[in-house]
Every structure is written in C-alpha cells, then in structure tokens.
Amino acid sequence: MLSIYHNPRCSKSRQTLALLEERGLTPKIIKYLDTPPTPAELKDVLNKLGISARELLRSSEAEYQTLGLADKTLPEAALINAMSEYPKLIERPIVIHGARARLGRPPEQVLDILA
C-alpha cells in the first residue's frame, strides 16, 4: 500500500504527490492536519523512516517554541505526543510504501522506496 501524509498548502507536498501521480501511482492521501496521527501511528512512521522524533519536528512552527520542544532532554515520547496533538509540527510530506517511508524533501527522495 502506498500512502502520503499530505498538506495541500505545502508546495513540497504538492510536488511529491504530483511526482507519484506522474508515475501512474495513486497513493492514499492522509490529510494529517485534519486527522492527526496517534502516537502509535507516529511511532510506526518513525520506525519506517528510520529517524528520531526530533528529526521529524518542524522547529520553525510557533508551537515548537511555545511547548519548549527545543529542550534536548525531552524524551522521544514527549515529542511524539506533541506532534500528535499539534500536527503542524510534523515535517511533510511523508510517503509510505509497505515497510518503508521517506520524506519528500526533495520530492525525488521518495522514489527509492517505490521499487
């Protein structure tokens, strides 16, 4: 199954979705701002990406500062819970194909999990 955590207002997200569609692929579109992932879903995505929660955080969002997420002593679970509660904090787009996932930054980066 192919899916994309998508924000239609994000140019990289739109470019990544277009890249998939140009290849004849129709991913399940997850509008994560409307339906935020649960902490368990985020843990699964992080495992597929092979990165830490901190690496998936958007540090430019106001919530990052407000919630004190720059604190390096915060446990992984706290960061995951923050992203679940405030999905704007999640870097995007994320494409998932089976047991693998990639961030679409740049969009072409997702192509290596499609083979």
Backbone as XML, in Angstrom:
<?xml version="1.0"?>
<chain id="A" units="angstrom">
  <residue number="1" name="MET">
    <atom name="N" x="0.837" y="-1.183" z="0.000"/>
    <atom name="CA" x="0.000" y="0.000" z="0.000"/>
    <atom name="C" x="0.882" y="1.245" z="0.000"/>
  </residue>
  <residue number="2" name="LEU">
    <atom name="N" x="0.471" y="2.229" z="-0.766"/>
    <atom name="CA" x="1.187" y="3.488" z="-0.896"/>
    <atom name="C" x="0.333" y="4.587" z="-0.286"/>
  </residue>
  <residue number="3" name="SER">
    <atom name="N" x="0.930" y="5.386" z="0.600"/>
    <atom name="CA" x="0.194" y="6.491" z="1.199"/>
    <atom name="C" x="1.107" y="7.694" z="1.358"/>
  </residue>
  <residue number="4" name="ILE">
    <atom name="N" x="0.482" y="8.862" z="1.493"/>
    <atom name="CA" x="1.232" y="10.098" z="1.670"/>
    <atom name="C" x="0.570" y="10.935" z="2.756"/>
  </residue>
  <residue number="5" name="TYR">
    <atom name="N" x="1.390" y="11.369" z="3.723"/>
    <atom name="CA" x="0.940" y="12.348" z="4.702"/>
    <atom name="C" x="1.068" y="13.683" z="3.992"/>
  </residue>
  <residue number="6" name="HIS">
    <atom name="N" x="-0.066" y="14.287" z="3.693"/>
    <atom name="CA" x="-0.127" y="15.389" z="2.739"/>
    <atom name="C" x="-0.743" y="16.642" z="3.347"/>
  </residue>
  <residue number="7" name="ASN">
    <atom name="N" x="-0.135" y="17.775" z="3.018"/>
    <atom name="CA" x="-0.693" y="19.088" z="3.335"/>
    <atom name="C" x="-0.831" y="19.810" z="1.999"/>
  </residue>
  <residue number="8" name="PRO">
    <atom name="N" x="-2.061" y="19.969" z="1.488"/>
    <atom name="CA" x="-2.257" y="20.575" z="0.168"/>
    <atom name="C" x="-1.714" y="21.993" z="0.041"/>
  </residue>
  <residue number="9" name="ARG">
    <atom name="N" x="-1.501" y="22.681" z="1.166"/>
    <atom name="CA" x="-0.971" y="24.050" z="1.095"/>
    <atom name="C" x="0.546" y="24.096" z="1.012"/>
  </residue>
  <residue number="10" name="CYS">
    <atom name="N" x="1.201" y="22.958" z="1.154"/>
    <atom name="CA" x="2.664" y="22.877" z="1.133"/>
    <atom name="C" x="3.140" y="22.554" z="-0.287"/>
  </residue>
  <residue number="11" name="SER">
    <atom name="N" x="4.025" y="23.365" z="-0.820"/>
    <atom name="CA" x="4.494" y="23.155" z="-2.198"/>
    <atom name="C" x="5.245" y="21.830" z="-2.340"/>
  </residue>
  <residue number="12" name="LYS">
    <atom name="N" x="6.071" y="21.465" z="-1.365"/>
    <atom name="CA" x="6.807" y="20.193" z="-1.448"/>
    <atom name="C" x="5.845" y="19.013" z="-1.411"/>
  </residue>
  <residue number="13" name="SER">
    <atom name="N" x="4.800" y="19.134" z="-0.631"/>
    <atom name="CA" x="3.804" y="18.073" z="-0.552"/>
    <atom name="C" x="3.066" y="17.939" z="-1.888"/>
  </residue>
  <residue number="14" name="ARG">
    <atom name="N" x="2.685" y="19.063" z="-2.474"/>
    <atom name="CA" x="2.016" y="19.032" z="-3.784"/>
    <atom name="C" x="2.944" y="18.469" z="-4.854"/>
  </residue>
  <residue number="15" name="GLN">
    <atom name="N" x="4.217" y="18.857" z="-4.834"/>
    <atom name="CA" x="5.183" y="18.364" z="-5.812"/>
    <atom name="C" x="5.393" y="16.858" z="-5.671"/>
  </residue>
  <residue number="16" name="THR">
    <atom name="N" x="5.454" y="16.384" z="-4.442"/>
    <atom name="CA" x="5.659" y="14.955" z="-4.205"/>
    <atom name="C" x="4.451" y="14.156" z="-4.682"/>
  </residue>
  <residue number="17" name="LEU">
    <atom name="N" x="3.257" y="14.631" z="-4.374"/>
    <atom name="CA" x="2.048" y="13.953" z="-4.840"/>
    <atom name="C" x="2.005" y="13.933" z="-6.369"/>
  </residue>
  <residue number="18" name="ALA">
    <atom name="N" x="2.343" y="15.051" z="-7.010"/>
    <atom name="CA" x="2.359" y="15.115" z="-8.476"/>
    <atom name="C" x="3.382" y="14.131" z="-9.048"/>
  </residue>
  <residue number="19" name="LEU">
    <atom name="N" x="4.536" y="14.017" z="-8.414"/>
    <atom name="CA" x="5.579" y="13.089" z="-8.857"/>
    <atom name="C" x="5.056" y="11.652" z="-8.842"/>
  </residue>
  <residue number="20" name="LEU">
    <atom name="N" x="4.350" y="11.292" z="-7.792"/>
    <atom name="CA" x="3.776" y="9.946" z="-7.707"/>
    <atom name="C" x="2.720" y="9.739" z="-8.793"/>
  </residue>
  <residue number="21" name="GLU">
    <atom name="N" x="1.852" y="10.724" z="-8.953"/>
    <atom name="CA" x="0.776" y="10.603" z="-9.933"/>
    <atom name="C" x="1.316" y="10.549" z="-11.366"/>
  </residue>
  <residue number="22" name="GLU">
    <atom name="N" x="2.415" y="11.275" z="-11.630"/>
    <atom name="CA" x="3.040" y="11.234" z="-12.953"/>
    <atom name="C" x="3.534" y="9.831" z="-13.293"/>
  </residue>
  <residue number="23" name="ARG">
    <atom name="N" x="3.810" y="9.051" z="-12.276"/>
    <atom name="CA" x="4.266" y="7.670" z="-12.472"/>
    <atom name="C" x="3.104" y="6.670" z="-12.447"/>
  </residue>
  <residue number="24" name="GLY">
    <atom name="N" x="1.892" y="7.213" z="-12.508"/>
    <atom name="CA" x="0.714" y="6.354" z="-12.556"/>
    <atom name="C" x="0.314" y="5.776" z="-11.217"/>
  </residue>
  <residue number="25" name="LEU">
    <atom name="N" x="0.845" y="6.332" z="-10.147"/>
    <atom name="CA" x="0.547" y="5.833" z="-8.801"/>
    <atom name="C" x="-0.543" y="6.681" z="-8.151"/>
  </residue>
  <residue number="26" name="THR">
    <atom name="N" x="-1.403" y="6.026" z="-7.404"/>
    <atom name="CA" x="-2.488" y="6.710" z="-6.706"/>
    <atom name="C" x="-2.389" y="6.384" z="-5.224"/>
  </residue>
  <residue number="27" name="PRO">
    <atom name="N" x="-1.644" y="7.208" z="-4.487"/>
    <atom name="CA" x="-1.490" y="6.915" z="-3.062"/>
    <atom name="C" x="-2.751" y="7.264" z="-2.275"/>
  </residue>
  <residue number="28" name="LYS">
    <atom name="N" x="-2.890" y="6.612" z="-1.140"/>
    <atom name="CA" x="-3.924" y="7.006" z="-0.186"/>
    <atom name="C" x="-3.446" y="8.334" z="0.400"/>
  </residue>
  <residue number="29" name="ILE">
    <atom name="N" x="-4.274" y="9.349" z="0.329"/>
    <atom name="CA" x="-3.891" y="10.671" z="0.819"/>
    <atom name="C" x="-4.377" y="10.827" z="2.255"/>
  </residue>
  <residue number="30" name="ILE">
    <atom name="N" x="-3.431" y="11.063" z="3.134"/>
    <atom name="CA" x="-3.739" y="11.276" z="4.547"/>
    <atom name="C" x="-3.533" y="12.762" z="4.840"/>
  </residue>
  <residue number="31" name="LYS">
    <atom name="N" x="-4.623" y="13.478" z="5.014"/>
    <atom name="CA" x="-4.532" y="14.897" z="5.362"/>
    <atom name="C" x="-4.361" y="14.974" z="6.872"/>
  </residue>
  <residue number="32" name="TYR">
    <atom name="N" x="-3.100" y="14.877" z="7.273"/>
    <atom name="CA" x="-2.764" y="14.711" z="8.681"/>
    <atom name="C" x="-3.127" y="15.913" z="9.549"/>
  </residue>
  <residue number="33" name="LEU">
    <atom name="N" x="-3.330" y="17.084" z="8.945"/>
    <atom name="CA" x="-3.761" y="18.235" z="9.736"/>
    <atom name="C" x="-5.226" y="18.096" z="10.129"/>
  </residue>
  <residue number="34" name="ASP">
    <atom name="N" x="-6.009" y="17.436" z="9.270"/>
    <atom name="CA" x="-7.429" y="17.195" z="9.557"/>
    <atom name="C" x="-7.621" y="15.981" z="10.456"/>
  </residue>
  <residue number="35" name="THR">
    <atom name="N" x="-6.795" y="14.969" z="10.250"/>
    <atom name="CA" x="-6.866" y="13.730" z="11.023"/>
    <atom name="C" x="-5.464" y="13.408" z="11.532"/>
  </residue>
  <residue number="36" name="PRO">
    <atom name="N" x="-5.093" y="13.995" z="12.672"/>
    <atom name="CA" x="-3.729" y="13.783" z="13.177"/>
    <atom name="C" x="-3.464" y="12.323" z="13.510"/>
  </residue>
  <residue number="37" name="PRO">
    <atom name="N" x="-2.241" y="11.877" z="13.254"/>
    <atom name="CA" x="-1.882" y="10.501" z="13.614"/>
    <atom name="C" x="-1.811" y="10.343" z="15.126"/>
  </residue>
  <residue number="38" name="THR">
    <atom name="N" x="-2.124" y="9.150" z="15.588"/>
    <atom name="CA" x="-1.988" y="8.841" z="17.010"/>
    <atom name="C" x="-0.500" y="8.686" z="17.333"/>
  </residue>
  <residue number="39" name="PRO">
    <atom name="N" x="-0.153" y="8.722" z="18.603"/>
    <atom name="CA" x="1.244" y="8.462" z="18.954"/>
    <atom name="C" x="1.732" y="7.113" z="18.425"/>
  </residue>
  <residue number="40" name="ALA">
    <atom name="N" x="0.886" y="6.082" z="18.478"/>
    <atom name="CA" x="1.290" y="4.766" z="17.970"/>
    <atom name="C" x="1.539" y="4.812" z="16.464"/>
  </residue>
  <residue number="41" name="GLU">
    <atom name="N" x="0.687" y="5.521" z="15.736"/>
    <atom name="CA" x="0.890" y="5.658" z="14.281"/>
    <atom name="C" x="2.182" y="6.413" z="13.992"/>
  </residue>
  <residue number="42" name="LEU">
    <atom name="N" x="2.448" y="7.456" z="14.763"/>
    <atom name="CA" x="3.690" y="8.212" z="14.570"/>
    <atom name="C" x="4.921" y="7.358" z="14.855"/>
  </residue>
  <residue number="43" name="LYS">
    <atom name="N" x="4.867" y="6.543" z="15.890"/>
    <atom name="CA" x="5.994" y="5.639" z="16.188"/>
    <atom name="C" x="6.240" y="4.711" z="15.006"/>
  </residue>
  <residue number="44" name="ASP">
    <atom name="N" x="5.170" y="4.200" z="14.432"/>
    <atom name="CA" x="5.292" y="3.317" z="13.273"/>
    <atom name="C" x="5.931" y="4.052" z="12.091"/>
  </residue>
  <residue number="45" name="VAL">
    <atom name="N" x="5.485" y="5.268" z="11.835"/>
    <atom name="CA" x="6.049" y="6.078" z="10.741"/>
    <atom name="C" x="7.529" y="6.346" z="10.993"/>
  </residue>
  <residue number="46" name="LEU">
    <atom name="N" x="7.875" y="6.699" z="12.227"/>
    <atom name="CA" x="9.278" y="6.961" z="12.559"/>
    <atom name="C" x="10.136" y="5.725" z="12.349"/>
  </residue>
  <residue number="47" name="ASN">
    <atom name="N" x="9.609" y="4.566" z="12.737"/>
    <atom name="CA" x="10.345" y="3.319" z="12.505"/>
    <atom name="C" x="10.569" y="3.085" z="11.018"/>
  </residue>
  <residue number="48" name="LYS">
    <atom name="N" x="9.559" y="3.339" z="10.215"/>
    <atom name="CA" x="9.691" y="3.148" z="8.762"/>
    <atom name="C" x="10.640" y="4.161" z="8.149"/>
  </residue>
  <residue number="49" name="LEU">
    <atom name="N" x="10.653" y="5.372" z="8.701"/>
    <atom name="CA" x="11.584" y="6.397" z="8.218"/>
    <atom name="C" x="13.005" y="6.130" z="8.700"/>
  </residue>
  <residue number="50" name="GLY">
    <atom name="N" x="13.124" y="5.476" z="9.853"/>
    <atom name="CA" x="14.446" y="5.231" z="10.427"/>
    <atom name="C" x="15.067" y="6.471" z="11.028"/>
  </residue>
  <residue number="51" name="ILE">
    <atom name="N" x="14.218" y="7.372" z="11.566"/>
    <atom name="CA" x="14.713" y="8.605" z="12.178"/>
    <atom name="C" x="14.087" y="8.773" z="13.562"/>
  </residue>
  <residue number="52" name="SER">
    <atom name="N" x="14.626" y="9.721" z="14.305"/>
    <atom name="CA" x="14.081" y="10.019" z="15.627"/>
    <atom name="C" x="12.935" y="11.014" z="15.501"/>
  </residue>
  <residue number="53" name="ALA">
    <atom name="N" x="12.162" y="11.124" z="16.561"/>
    <atom name="CA" x="11.059" y="12.080" z="16.576"/>
    <atom name="C" x="11.580" y="13.505" z="16.384"/>
  </residue>
  <residue number="54" name="ARG">
    <atom name="N" x="12.711" y="13.808" z="16.990"/>
    <atom name="CA" x="13.274" y="15.166" z="16.862"/>
    <atom name="C" x="13.571" y="15.507" z="15.398"/>
  </residue>
  <residue number="55" name="GLU">
    <atom name="N" x="13.988" y="14.515" z="14.628"/>
    <atom name="CA" x="14.303" y="14.748" z="13.216"/>
    <atom name="C" x="13.055" y="15.007" z="12.379"/>
  </residue>
  <residue number="56" name="LEU">
    <atom name="N" x="11.893" y="14.655" z="12.897"/>
    <atom name="CA" x="10.643" y="14.857" z="12.175"/>
    <atom name="C" x="9.934" y="16.145" z="12.580"/>
  </residue>
  <residue number="57" name="LEU">
    <atom name="N" x="10.460" y="16.813" z="13.600"/>
    <atom name="CA" x="9.850" y="18.046" z="14.100"/>
    <atom name="C" x="10.159" y="19.243" z="13.204"/>
  </residue>
  <residue number="58" name="ARG">
    <atom name="N" x="9.142" y="20.059" z="13.004"/>
    <atom name="CA" x="9.324" y="21.336" z="12.306"/>
    <atom name="C" x="9.626" y="22.405" z="13.358"/>
  </residue>
  <residue number="59" name="SER">
    <atom name="N" x="10.874" y="22.755" z="13.488"/>
    <atom name="CA" x="11.285" y="23.699" z="14.528"/>
    <atom name="C" x="10.881" y="25.145" z="14.223"/>
  </residue>
  <residue number="60" name="SER">
    <atom name="N" x="10.416" y="25.408" z="13.015"/>
    <atom name="CA" x="10.017" y="26.768" z="12.653"/>
    <atom name="C" x="8.584" y="27.103" z="13.081"/>
  </residue>
  <residue number="61" name="GLU">
    <atom name="N" x="7.836" y="26.108" z="13.531"/>
    <atom name="CA" x="6.450" y="26.352" z="13.953"/>
    <atom name="C" x="6.419" y="27.001" z="15.337"/>
  </residue>
  <residue number="62" name="ALA">
    <atom name="N" x="5.443" y="27.888" z="15.544"/>
    <atom name="CA" x="5.306" y="28.594" z="16.823"/>
    <atom name="C" x="5.157" y="27.616" z="17.990"/>
  </residue>
  <residue number="63" name="GLU">
    <atom name="N" x="4.447" y="26.515" z="17.768"/>
    <atom name="CA" x="4.234" y="25.528" z="18.830"/>
    <atom name="C" x="5.546" y="24.918" z="19.316"/>
  </residue>
  <residue number="64" name="TYR">
    <atom name="N" x="6.527" y="24.848" z="18.449"/>
    <atom name="CA" x="7.831" y="24.304" z="18.827"/>
    <atom name="C" x="8.413" y="25.120" z="19.980"/>
  </residue>
  <residue number="65" name="GLN">
    <atom name="N" x="8.347" y="26.439" z="19.838"/>
    <atom name="CA" x="8.860" y="27.323" z="20.887"/>
    <atom name="C" x="7.939" y="27.333" z="22.098"/>
  </residue>
  <residue number="66" name="THR">
    <atom name="N" x="6.655" y="27.471" z="21.857"/>
    <atom name="CA" x="5.669" y="27.555" z="22.939"/>
    <atom name="C" x="5.722" y="26.342" z="23.859"/>
  </residue>
  <residue number="67" name="LEU">
    <atom name="N" x="5.891" y="25.165" z="23.270"/>
    <atom name="CA" x="5.900" y="23.926" z="24.049"/>
    <atom name="C" x="7.281" y="23.565" z="24.600"/>
  </residue>
  <residue number="68" name="GLY">
    <atom name="N" x="8.282" y="24.390" z="24.287"/>
    <atom name="CA" x="9.634" y="24.145" z="24.793"/>
    <atom name="C" x="10.279" y="22.902" z="24.199"/>
  </residue>
  <residue number="69" name="LEU">
    <atom name="N" x="9.971" y="22.608" z="22.929"/>
    <atom name="CA" x="10.461" y="21.368" z="22.315"/>
    <atom name="C" x="11.934" y="21.408" z="21.928"/>
  </residue>
  <residue number="70" name="ALA">
    <atom name="N" x="12.562" y="22.563" z="22.055"/>
    <atom name="CA" x="14.000" y="22.650" z="21.785"/>
    <atom name="C" x="14.809" y="22.001" z="22.909"/>
  </residue>
  <residue number="71" name="ASP">
    <atom name="N" x="14.166" y="21.740" z="24.030"/>
    <atom name="CA" x="14.823" y="21.109" z="25.180"/>
    <atom name="C" x="15.286" y="19.703" z="24.796"/>
  </residue>
  <residue number="72" name="LYS">
    <atom name="N" x="16.595" y="19.532" z="24.697"/>
    <atom name="CA" x="17.176" y="18.255" z="24.253"/>
    <atom name="C" x="16.976" y="17.119" z="25.255"/>
  </residue>
  <residue number="73" name="THR">
    <atom name="N" x="16.544" y="17.443" z="26.478"/>
    <atom name="CA" x="16.335" y="16.400" z="27.475"/>
    <atom name="C" x="14.933" y="15.784" z="27.394"/>
  </residue>
  <residue number="74" name="LEU">
    <atom name="N" x="14.071" y="16.332" z="26.559"/>
    <atom name="CA" x="12.725" y="15.771" z="26.427"/>
    <atom name="C" x="12.798" y="14.364" z="25.849"/>
  </residue>
  <residue number="75" name="PRO">
    <atom name="N" x="12.045" y="13.445" z="26.431"/>
    <atom name="CA" x="12.057" y="12.075" z="25.901"/>
    <atom name="C" x="11.321" y="11.982" z="24.562"/>
  </residue>
  <residue number="76" name="GLU">
    <atom name="N" x="11.653" y="10.963" z="23.812"/>
    <atom name="CA" x="11.044" y="10.706" z="22.497"/>
    <atom name="C" x="9.512" y="10.710" z="22.596"/>
  </residue>
  <residue number="77" name="ALA">
    <atom name="N" x="8.976" y="10.097" z="23.637"/>
    <atom name="CA" x="7.520" y="10.018" z="23.800"/>
    <atom name="C" x="6.890" y="11.403" z="23.900"/>
  </residue>
  <residue number="78" name="ALA">
    <atom name="N" x="7.546" y="12.338" z="24.555"/>
    <atom name="CA" x="7.009" y="13.696" z="24.678"/>
    <atom name="C" x="6.952" y="14.383" z="23.314"/>
  </residue>
  <residue number="79" name="LEU">
    <atom name="N" x="7.965" y="14.168" z="22.496"/>
    <atom name="CA" x="7.989" y="14.767" z="21.159"/>
    <atom name="C" x="6.902" y="14.151" z="20.279"/>
  </residue>
  <residue number="80" name="ILE">
    <atom name="N" x="6.739" y="12.846" z="20.370"/>
    <atom name="CA" x="5.712" y="12.150" z="19.589"/>
    <atom name="C" x="4.325" y="12.624" z="20.007"/>
  </residue>
  <residue number="81" name="ASN">
    <atom name="N" x="4.098" y="12.743" z="21.313"/>
    <atom name="CA" x="2.805" y="13.216" z="21.797"/>
    <atom name="C" x="2.520" y="14.637" z="21.326"/>
  </residue>
  <residue number="82" name="ALA">
    <atom name="N" x="3.546" y="15.477" z="21.318"/>
    <atom name="CA" x="3.374" y="16.860" z="20.857"/>
    <atom name="C" x="2.990" y="16.889" z="19.371"/>
  </residue>
  <residue number="83" name="MET">
    <atom name="N" x="3.642" y="16.047" z="18.565"/>
    <atom name="CA" x="3.311" y="16.011" z="17.132"/>
    <atom name="C" x="1.904" y="15.473" z="16.905"/>
  </residue>
  <residue number="84" name="SER">
    <atom name="N" x="1.478" y="14.545" z="17.718"/>
    <atom name="CA" x="0.130" y="14.006" z="17.588"/>
    <atom name="C" x="-0.914" y="15.062" z="17.950"/>
  </residue>
  <residue number="85" name="GLU">
    <atom name="N" x="-0.627" y="15.832" z="18.998"/>
    <atom name="CA" x="-1.562" y="16.868" z="19.442"/>
    <atom name="C" x="-1.515" y="18.110" z="18.559"/>
  </residue>
  <residue number="86" name="TYR">
    <atom name="N" x="-0.344" y="18.428" z="18.035"/>
    <atom name="CA" x="-0.142" y="19.610" z="17.185"/>
    <atom name="C" x="0.492" y="19.152" z="15.868"/>
  </residue>
  <residue number="87" name="PRO">
    <atom name="N" x="-0.307" y="18.610" z="14.951"/>
    <atom name="CA" x="0.253" y="18.001" z="13.733"/>
    <atom name="C" x="1.009" y="18.963" z="12.823"/>
  </residue>
  <residue number="88" name="LYS">
    <atom name="N" x="0.854" y="20.280" z="13.023"/>
    <atom name="CA" x="1.657" y="21.234" z="12.248"/>
    <atom name="C" x="3.146" y="21.026" z="12.489"/>
  </residue>
  <residue number="89" name="LEU">
    <atom name="N" x="3.476" y="20.381" z="13.610"/>
    <atom name="CA" x="4.873" y="20.142" z="13.956"/>
    <atom name="C" x="5.519" y="19.036" z="13.138"/>
  </residue>
  <residue number="90" name="ILE">
    <atom name="N" x="4.712" y="18.266" z="12.401"/>
    <atom name="CA" x="5.232" y="17.130" z="11.637"/>
    <atom name="C" x="5.785" y="17.610" z="10.293"/>
  </residue>
  <residue number="91" name="GLU">
    <atom name="N" x="7.038" y="17.269" z="10.022"/>
    <atom name="CA" x="7.636" y="17.584" z="8.721"/>
    <atom name="C" x="6.886" y="16.814" z="7.643"/>
  </residue>
  <residue number="92" name="ARG">
    <atom name="N" x="6.756" y="17.401" z="6.490"/>
    <atom name="CA" x="5.990" y="16.792" z="5.406"/>
    <atom name="C" x="6.677" y="17.029" z="4.084"/>
  </residue>
  <residue number="93" name="PRO">
    <atom name="N" x="6.248" y="16.294" z="3.093"/>
    <atom name="CA" x="5.333" y="15.159" z="3.087"/>
    <atom name="C" x="6.073" y="13.871" z="3.445"/>
  </residue>
  <residue number="94" name="ILE">
    <atom name="N" x="5.329" y="12.905" z="3.913"/>
    <atom name="CA" x="5.881" y="11.582" z="4.200"/>
    <atom name="C" x="5.173" y="10.592" z="3.290"/>
  </residue>
  <residue number="95" name="VAL">
    <atom name="N" x="5.965" y="9.843" z="2.530"/>
    <atom name="CA" x="5.399" y="8.801" z="1.667"/>
    <atom name="C" x="5.748" y="7.457" z="2.290"/>
  </residue>
  <residue number="96" name="ILE">
    <atom name="N" x="4.734" y="6.591" z="2.393"/>
    <atom name="CA" x="4.915" y="5.263" z="2.978"/>
    <atom name="C" x="4.562" y="4.226" z="1.923"/>
  </residue>
  <residue number="97" name="HIS">
    <atom name="N" x="5.470" y="3.274" z="1.749"/>
    <atom name="CA" x="5.239" y="2.167" z="0.819"/>
    <atom name="C" x="5.636" y="0.891" z="1.540"/>
  </residue>
  <residue number="98" name="GLY">
    <atom name="N" x="4.625" y="0.146" z="1.976"/>
    <atom name="CA" x="4.907" y="-1.074" z="2.724"/>
    <atom name="C" x="5.602" y="-0.781" z="4.032"/>
  </residue>
  <residue number="99" name="ALA">
    <atom name="N" x="6.769" y="-1.371" z="4.224"/>
    <atom name="CA" x="7.516" y="-1.218" z="5.473"/>
    <atom name="C" x="8.536" y="-0.081" z="5.412"/>
  </residue>
  <residue number="100" name="ARG">
    <atom name="N" x="8.494" y="0.712" z="4.342"/>
    <atom name="CA" x="9.475" y="1.783" z="4.173"/>
    <atom name="C" x="8.775" y="3.123" z="4.018"/>
  </residue>
  <residue number="101" name="ALA">
    <atom name="N" x="9.480" y="4.182" z="4.383"/>
    <atom name="CA" x="8.936" y="5.531" z="4.250"/>
    <atom name="C" x="10.074" y="6.505" z="3.958"/>
  </residue>
  <residue number="102" name="ARG">
    <atom name="N" x="9.731" y="7.603" z="3.325"/>
    <atom name="CA" x="10.700" y="8.674" z="3.035"/>
    <atom name="C" x="9.997" y="10.019" z="3.136"/>
  </residue>
  <residue number="103" name="LEU">
    <atom name="N" x="10.776" y="11.006" z="3.548"/>
    <atom name="CA" x="10.314" y="12.393" z="3.492"/>
    <atom name="C" x="10.500" y="12.895" z="2.062"/>
  </residue>
  <residue number="104" name="GLY">
    <atom name="N" x="9.546" y="13.630" z="1.579"/>
    <atom name="CA" x="9.632" y="14.181" z="0.233"/>
    <atom name="C" x="10.340" y="15.518" z="0.205"/>
  </residue>
  <residue number="105" name="ARG">
    <atom name="N" x="11.528" y="15.563" z="0.766"/>
    <atom name="CA" x="12.346" y="16.776" z="0.776"/>
    <atom name="C" x="13.762" y="16.396" z="0.389"/>
  </residue>
  <residue number="106" name="PRO">
    <atom name="N" x="14.104" y="16.500" z="-0.875"/>
    <atom name="CA" x="13.302" y="16.918" z="-2.019"/>
    <atom name="C" x="12.324" y="15.821" z="-2.440"/>
  </residue>
  <residue number="107" name="PRO">
    <atom name="N" x="11.334" y="16.170" z="-3.250"/>
    <atom name="CA" x="10.316" y="15.195" z="-3.649"/>
    <atom name="C" x="10.877" y="13.911" z="-4.244"/>
  </residue>
  <residue number="108" name="GLU">
    <atom name="N" x="11.942" y="13.996" z="-5.016"/>
    <atom name="CA" x="12.531" y="12.828" z="-5.688"/>
    <atom name="C" x="13.054" y="11.780" z="-4.707"/>
  </residue>
  <residue number="109" name="GLN">
    <atom name="N" x="13.255" y="12.185" z="-3.471"/>
    <atom name="CA" x="13.781" y="11.273" z="-2.452"/>
    <atom name="C" x="12.840" y="10.096" z="-2.211"/>
  </residue>
  <residue number="110" name="VAL">
    <atom name="N" x="11.550" y="10.251" z="-2.499"/>
    <atom name="CA" x="10.587" y="9.174" z="-2.248"/>
    <atom name="C" x="10.695" y="8.052" z="-3.281"/>
  </residue>
  <residue number="111" name="LEU">
    <atom name="N" x="11.323" y="8.310" z="-4.397"/>
    <atom name="CA" x="11.366" y="7.322" z="-5.479"/>
    <atom name="C" x="12.119" y="6.054" z="-5.097"/>
  </residue>
  <residue number="112" name="ASP">
    <atom name="N" x="13.084" y="6.157" z="-4.193"/>
    <atom name="CA" x="13.887" y="4.978" z="-3.863"/>
    <atom name="C" x="13.127" y="3.914" z="-3.065"/>
  </residue>
  <residue number="113" name="ILE">
    <atom name="N" x="11.947" y="4.241" z="-2.536"/>
    <atom name="CA" x="11.177" y="3.216" z="-1.808"/>
    <atom name="C" x="10.078" y="2.595" z="-2.686"/>
  </residue>
  <residue number="114" name="LEU">
    <atom name="N" x="9.998" y="3.021" z="-3.923"/>
    <atom name="CA" x="8.923" y="2.544" z="-4.796"/>
    <atom name="C" x="9.277" y="1.276" z="-5.545"/>
  </residue>
  <residue number="115" name="ALA">
    <atom name="N" x="10.547" y="0.935" z="-5.620"/>
    <atom name="CA" x="10.982" y="-0.249" z="-6.375"/>
    <atom name="C" x="10.680" y="-1.522" z="-5.625"/>
  </residue>
</chain>
